[in-house]
Each structure stands twice: as C-alpha cells, then as structure tokens.
Amino acid sequence: MNILNAHANLHKRKPSFIPDGNHAAFKTSRKETYVDSLERKEDAVSDNNNNEEKDEKNKPSTRCFSHGYHLMEGEMNHGMEDYVFAQHRKLNGYDLGLYAIFDGHAGRDVAKYLQNHLFENILNEPDFWENPVHAVKKACKATDEEILENIADWRGGSTAVAAILINGVKLIVINVGDSRAISCKNGVAKQLTVDHEPEKEKEKDMVERRGGFVSKRPGNVARVDGELAMTRAFGDGKLKEHITAEPDVMVKKIDDETEFIILASDGLWKVMTNQEVCDCIRDVDDAQKAAKKLVKEAKSMGSYDDISCIVVMF
C-alpha cells in the first residue's frame, strides 16, 4: 500500500482509494470493480446528458492542480478523530479531484465510515452528472441512514466538508457541520460554506421546528439540547430528531484568478480567520508544505482540538 505523495501532480495518478486509518492511501485491487460499476451506471443515463455536460465531460482540465494535506492530533485526550480523503481520479471521461475532511465527535467510527463510503455513494448516484446537487443530498441521506443502522445508532457522529473538482474548472462543495471550505482569489479569502452552528438564527429555528432547543452555558458554546455544538452531522442518533445530515451544496467555477482552495476542520478555524489562513500560505508554492504550515500555525496560536486541512493549488 503506497502512502499518498500529496504534492505530486495529480494528473499523473489514477489508482483506487482505500482509506488506511487517518491517512489517504492507495490500493489497486478494487479499481476494476468500482470503476466498471460506475461506468455501467453512467452508460444507462448517458443518453440523457445535455450538450453542455457532454462537452464538459470530454474536455481535459484547463488548469493544472495539485493537493496536499496535513493533520495533527489535539490535546483533548480522546484520540485522533479527524479523517482525510484526498485523491485524483479519472472517471468516465472526467478528471476529478476528490477532497474531504471528516471531523468525528464522541468517537471516530462515523468519520472513518464516511472516509470509506461517502464519495463512493455520491458517485454511484445515477443522476450525479446531470443533477449533482440532488444526487449529493440523496447520497448524504442514504449514507446517514447506513451509519445510524450499522455504525452509530445512538452515540457518535461526524461533520463533513467535501469538494469535487471536475476538469479543474467546476467545483462542487458539500458541507455538513462546522468544518469549512474557503477559496483565495487574487489574495482575498472567500468562504465557500456556512458553519452549521446552533447560535445562528436559521439553524436555531430549524432545531426548534424539529422539537429541540438550543442552550448556552456561560463561557461555553451554544449546543443543541445542551449537548451538540453543531446543528448538522452524520450519525448522532440520540439527537437525530432535532438535527439533520442534509448538506449545503454549492456549485462554483474555478477561474484564472483562483489561487487555491482550503478545506479544514474547526480546529483550524477556531484560532484563524479566513484571511489569516490565505495570507499564511500565499508565498508557499507547494500544496503539501502549505497544508503543514497551516496546521503548525493553528497549533502555535493555541488550538487544542484535532486539526486537519487540505490545500488544493492551481
């Protein structure tokens, strides 16, 4: 099993991904089964693709891109609960970058399951290429049901922030929870996701409509039913009536002014602003070094949580 050389040019690799602990690793034995299965599903719906999608499918990446990732265990005495997925893949005529941070809580099982299954479930949705937003939401719902039935029916959950980069120019961003994705464009940070925190009016209203409540003790963060510091998560069966795993899904264009995108767990965002994160690595020309620098900087600024991040450079 070869450990991912994260800063290598992604256009040169296309092995199948097998998660190994908290690390992104590759193994070739599953490639034929998984890819062939997806290709058969794509053949069944290919006649329905519109002209724009057909053009996009066969168009090679117009920009080179590379990625790096780094993670560090925090000081909360529960063991590492962050998991990373970072892979480049050629699939059905598309050039894909698949990136995700899964931040577990009350255990690591849900985050590990997401690392193994979330992208597979998304890409197996027959209408993913035609209607990615609908397909992603459907896949997230199905994945959450799998988790509640087989992995963590009562306790334990995970956030997820993920990105699917198509041909270097189209970006699908997926978020459940309080991890975050940003982009840096001409030196200016832009947040791509919304943090699903209980104190935000929209999220608080959603919890209350579902029969739950949001409380905040002095010196602490707001929590759903006095327990969970986010309103959306996979798992958490005990609170599932009052929270949801429905993601926010955004489709963005990567233009020539976009320098890089960053996905990270809240261990980074608790101590650094979006602009500080961009400024920290603007002078770094290697994605792996940039990711490592961000984690080290967050640690030096006092973050005690698990910290993980992925940097995708263009």
C-alpha positions as CSV (number, residue, x, y, z in Angstrom):
1,M,0.0,0.0,0.0
2,N,1.5,3.3,-1.1
3,I,1.0,6.4,1.0
4,L,-0.2,9.4,-1.0
5,N,2.6,11.7,-2.2
6,A,0.3,14.6,-1.7
7,H,2.3,17.3,-3.5
8,A,2.8,15.3,-6.7
9,N,1.0,16.5,-9.9
10,L,-2.4,14.9,-9.7
11,H,-2.8,14.4,-13.4
12,K,-0.3,11.6,-13.3
13,R,-2.2,9.3,-10.9
14,K,-5.5,7.4,-11.1
15,P,-5.4,4.5,-8.6
16,S,-8.3,3.4,-6.5
17,F,-8.6,4.8,-3.0
18,I,-8.6,2.6,0.1
19,P,-8.5,4.6,3.4
20,D,-6.0,3.5,5.9
21,G,-6.6,4.9,9.4
22,N,-6.4,8.7,9.2
23,H,-4.2,8.7,6.0
24,A,-5.0,8.8,2.3
25,A,-3.6,5.6,0.8
26,F,-3.9,3.7,-2.5
27,K,-4.5,0.2,-3.5
28,T,-5.2,-1.1,-7.0
29,S,-7.2,-4.3,-6.3
30,R,-10.6,-2.6,-6.2
31,K,-10.1,-0.4,-9.2
32,E,-11.8,-2.6,-11.9
33,T,-14.8,-3.5,-9.8
34,Y,-15.6,0.1,-8.6
35,V,-14.9,1.9,-11.8
36,D,-16.6,-0.7,-14.0
37,S,-19.7,-0.5,-11.8
38,L,-19.8,3.3,-12.1
39,E,-19.2,3.1,-15.9
40,R,-22.2,0.8,-16.3
41,K,-24.4,3.2,-14.4
42,E,-23.2,6.1,-16.5
43,D,-23.9,4.2,-19.7
44,A,-27.5,3.8,-18.6
45,V,-28.0,7.5,-18.3
46,S,-25.6,8.9,-20.9
47,D,-28.4,9.4,-23.5
48,N,-30.0,11.9,-21.1
49,N,-26.9,14.2,-20.8
50,N,-27.4,17.6,-22.2
51,N,-24.9,19.1,-24.7
52,E,-23.2,21.2,-22.1
53,E,-22.4,18.2,-19.9
54,K,-21.2,16.1,-22.9
55,D,-18.8,18.9,-23.8
56,E,-17.6,19.2,-20.3
57,K,-17.1,15.5,-19.9
58,N,-14.7,15.2,-22.8
59,K,-12.9,18.4,-22.2
60,P,-9.5,18.0,-20.5
61,S,-8.5,20.0,-17.4
62,T,-7.7,23.6,-18.5
63,R,-5.7,24.2,-15.3
64,C,-3.1,22.1,-13.5
65,F,-3.9,21.5,-9.9
66,S,-2.2,19.7,-7.0
67,H,-3.1,19.0,-3.4
68,G,-1.5,18.4,-0.1
69,Y,-2.9,17.6,3.4
70,H,-1.7,17.5,6.9
71,L,-3.4,16.6,10.3
72,M,-2.4,16.7,13.9
73,E,-4.0,15.2,17.0
74,G,-5.2,17.7,19.6
75,E,-4.9,17.8,23.3
76,M,-8.4,16.7,24.3
77,N,-7.4,13.2,25.4
78,H,-9.9,11.3,23.1
79,G,-7.5,10.2,20.4
80,M,-7.5,11.4,16.8
81,E,-11.0,11.8,15.4
82,D,-10.3,13.7,12.1
83,Y,-10.1,11.7,8.9
84,V,-8.9,13.0,5.5
85,F,-9.8,11.9,1.9
86,A,-7.6,13.4,-0.9
87,Q,-7.4,11.8,-4.3
88,H,-7.3,12.4,-8.0
89,R,-9.2,10.1,-10.3
90,K,-10.0,9.7,-14.0
91,L,-13.6,8.5,-14.3
92,N,-15.9,8.2,-17.3
93,G,-14.2,10.9,-19.3
94,Y,-14.0,13.3,-16.3
95,D,-10.9,14.4,-14.5
96,L,-11.8,14.5,-10.8
97,G,-10.3,15.8,-7.6
98,L,-12.0,14.4,-4.5
99,Y,-11.3,16.1,-1.2
100,A,-12.9,15.8,2.2
101,I,-12.3,16.4,5.9
102,F,-14.4,14.3,8.4
103,D,-14.3,15.6,12.0
104,G,-15.6,13.0,14.3
105,H,-17.1,13.5,17.8
106,A,-17.9,11.1,20.6
107,G,-15.8,8.5,18.8
108,R,-14.1,8.0,15.4
109,D,-16.3,5.3,13.8
110,V,-18.6,7.7,11.9
111,A,-15.8,9.8,10.5
112,K,-13.9,6.6,9.4
113,Y,-17.1,5.3,7.7
114,L,-17.5,8.5,5.8
115,Q,-13.9,8.3,4.6
116,N,-14.6,4.8,3.2
117,H,-18.1,5.4,1.7
118,L,-19.2,9.0,1.2
119,F,-17.6,9.7,-2.2
120,E,-18.4,6.2,-3.4
121,N,-22.1,6.7,-2.6
122,I,-22.2,10.1,-4.2
123,L,-20.5,8.9,-7.5
124,N,-22.8,5.9,-7.6
125,E,-25.9,8.1,-7.8
126,P,-27.1,7.7,-11.4
127,D,-28.0,11.4,-11.8
128,F,-24.8,12.8,-10.3
129,W,-23.6,14.2,-13.6
130,E,-27.0,15.6,-14.6
131,N,-28.1,17.0,-11.3
132,P,-25.2,16.9,-8.8
133,V,-27.0,18.9,-6.0
134,H,-29.9,16.5,-5.9
135,A,-27.6,13.5,-6.1
136,V,-25.3,14.7,-3.3
137,K,-28.2,15.3,-1.0
138,K,-29.7,11.9,-1.8
139,A,-26.4,10.2,-1.2
140,C,-25.8,12.0,2.1
141,K,-29.3,10.9,3.3
142,A,-28.6,7.3,2.4
143,T,-25.1,7.4,4.0
144,D,-26.6,8.8,7.2
145,E,-29.2,6.0,7.3
146,E,-26.4,3.4,6.8
147,I,-24.5,4.9,9.7
148,L,-27.5,5.0,12.0
149,E,-28.4,1.4,11.2
150,N,-24.9,-0.1,11.2
151,I,-22.3,2.1,12.8
152,A,-23.6,4.6,15.5
153,D,-27.3,4.2,16.2
154,W,-27.3,6.3,19.4
155,R,-23.9,8.0,20.1
156,G,-21.2,9.3,17.9
157,G,-21.2,11.4,14.8
158,S,-19.1,13.4,12.4
159,T,-19.1,16.6,10.3
160,A,-18.1,16.6,6.7
161,V,-16.8,19.2,4.3
162,A,-16.0,17.9,0.9
163,A,-15.2,19.1,-2.6
164,I,-15.4,17.5,-6.0
165,L,-13.3,19.3,-8.6
166,I,-14.3,18.5,-12.2
167,N,-11.8,19.0,-15.0
168,G,-10.1,21.7,-13.0
169,V,-12.8,24.3,-13.6
170,K,-16.1,23.2,-11.8
171,L,-16.2,22.8,-8.1
172,I,-19.0,21.1,-6.1
173,V,-18.7,22.0,-2.4
174,I,-20.6,19.9,0.2
175,N,-20.9,20.8,3.9
176,V,-22.5,19.2,6.9
177,G,-21.5,20.7,10.3
178,D,-18.9,23.2,11.4
179,S,-15.8,22.4,9.3
180,R,-15.2,24.9,6.5
181,A,-14.0,25.4,2.9
182,I,-12.6,28.7,1.6
183,S,-11.0,29.9,-1.6
184,C,-8.3,32.5,-2.2
185,K,-8.8,34.7,-5.2
186,N,-6.3,37.5,-6.0
187,G,-5.2,37.3,-2.4
188,V,-8.7,37.7,-1.0
189,A,-10.3,35.0,1.1
190,K,-13.9,33.9,0.3
191,Q,-15.8,31.5,2.4
192,L,-17.5,28.8,0.4
193,T,-19.5,27.1,3.1
194,V,-21.7,28.1,6.0
195,D,-20.8,26.9,9.5
196,H,-23.8,25.0,10.9
197,E,-23.7,26.4,14.5
198,P,-26.7,26.4,16.9
199,E,-26.5,30.1,17.7
200,K,-27.1,31.1,14.1
201,E,-30.8,32.1,13.6
202,K,-31.5,29.8,10.7
203,E,-30.0,26.8,12.3
204,K,-31.6,27.6,15.7
205,D,-35.0,27.9,14.1
206,M,-34.5,24.5,12.3
207,V,-33.7,22.8,15.6
208,E,-36.7,24.3,17.3
209,R,-39.1,23.4,14.5
210,R,-37.9,19.8,14.9
211,G,-38.7,19.9,18.6
212,G,-35.3,20.6,20.0
213,F,-33.7,23.5,21.9
214,V,-30.5,25.5,21.9
215,S,-28.8,26.4,25.1
216,K,-25.6,28.1,26.0
217,R,-23.8,28.0,29.4
218,P,-21.6,30.9,30.5
219,G,-18.1,30.5,28.9
220,N,-19.2,27.8,26.6
221,V,-20.6,27.5,23.0
222,A,-24.2,27.1,22.1
223,R,-25.4,23.4,21.9
224,V,-28.4,21.5,20.6
225,D,-30.3,20.1,23.5
226,G,-27.3,21.1,25.7
227,E,-25.1,18.5,24.0
228,L,-24.0,19.0,20.4
229,A,-22.1,22.1,19.2
230,M,-23.5,21.9,15.7
231,T,-26.9,21.5,14.1
232,R,-25.9,19.2,11.3
233,A,-23.9,16.0,11.4
234,F,-23.9,12.4,10.3
235,G,-24.8,9.9,13.0
236,D,-25.8,11.2,16.4
237,G,-28.9,9.0,16.6
238,K,-29.8,10.3,20.0
239,L,-30.3,13.8,18.6
240,K,-31.3,12.9,15.1
241,E,-34.9,14.1,15.5
242,H,-33.6,17.6,16.3
243,I,-30.6,17.8,13.9
244,T,-30.1,16.7,10.3
245,A,-27.4,15.4,7.9
246,E,-28.8,17.4,5.0
247,P,-25.8,19.2,3.4
248,D,-25.4,22.6,1.9
249,V,-24.3,22.0,-1.7
250,M,-22.7,24.8,-3.8
251,V,-21.5,24.7,-7.4
252,K,-18.7,27.1,-8.1
253,K,-16.5,28.0,-11.1
254,I,-12.7,27.9,-10.7
255,D,-11.5,30.8,-12.8
256,D,-8.0,32.0,-13.6
257,E,-7.9,34.3,-10.5
258,T,-8.4,31.4,-8.1
259,E,-5.1,30.6,-6.4
260,F,-6.1,27.8,-4.1
261,I,-8.9,26.3,-2.0
262,I,-8.7,25.1,1.6
263,L,-10.8,22.5,3.5
264,A,-10.2,22.3,7.2
265,S,-11.8,21.1,10.5
266,D,-12.8,23.6,13.1
267,G,-9.5,23.1,14.9
268,L,-8.1,25.5,12.4
269,W,-10.9,28.0,12.1
270,K,-11.3,28.4,15.9
271,V,-8.0,30.3,16.0
272,M,-7.5,31.7,12.5
273,T,-9.7,33.9,10.3
274,N,-10.3,33.1,6.6
275,Q,-8.0,35.9,5.5
276,E,-5.3,34.9,8.0
277,V,-5.3,31.4,6.5
278,C,-4.9,32.8,3.0
279,D,-2.2,35.2,4.0
280,C,-0.3,32.4,5.8
281,I,0.3,30.4,2.7
282,R,0.3,32.8,-0.2
283,D,4.0,32.7,-0.5
284,V,4.2,28.9,-0.5
285,D,4.2,27.2,-3.9
286,D,3.8,23.6,-2.7
287,A,0.4,22.3,-1.5
288,Q,1.8,19.8,1.0
289,K,4.1,22.4,2.6
290,A,1.2,24.8,2.7
291,A,-1.1,22.4,4.5
292,K,1.6,21.6,7.0
293,K,2.3,25.3,7.6
294,L,-1.3,26.0,8.3
295,V,-1.6,23.2,10.9
296,K,1.6,24.3,12.6
297,E,0.4,27.9,12.7
298,A,-3.0,27.0,14.2
299,K,-1.2,24.9,16.8
300,S,1.1,27.8,17.7
301,M,-2.0,30.1,18.0
302,G,-3.4,27.9,20.7
303,S,-5.7,25.4,19.0
304,Y,-6.1,22.4,21.3
305,D,-8.6,20.5,19.0
306,D,-7.6,18.0,16.3
307,I,-6.5,20.0,13.3
308,S,-6.7,18.8,9.7
309,C,-6.6,20.6,6.4
310,I,-6.3,20.1,2.6
311,V,-4.9,22.6,0.3
312,V,-5.6,22.5,-3.5
313,M,-3.4,24.7,-5.5
314,F,-4.0,25.9,-9.1
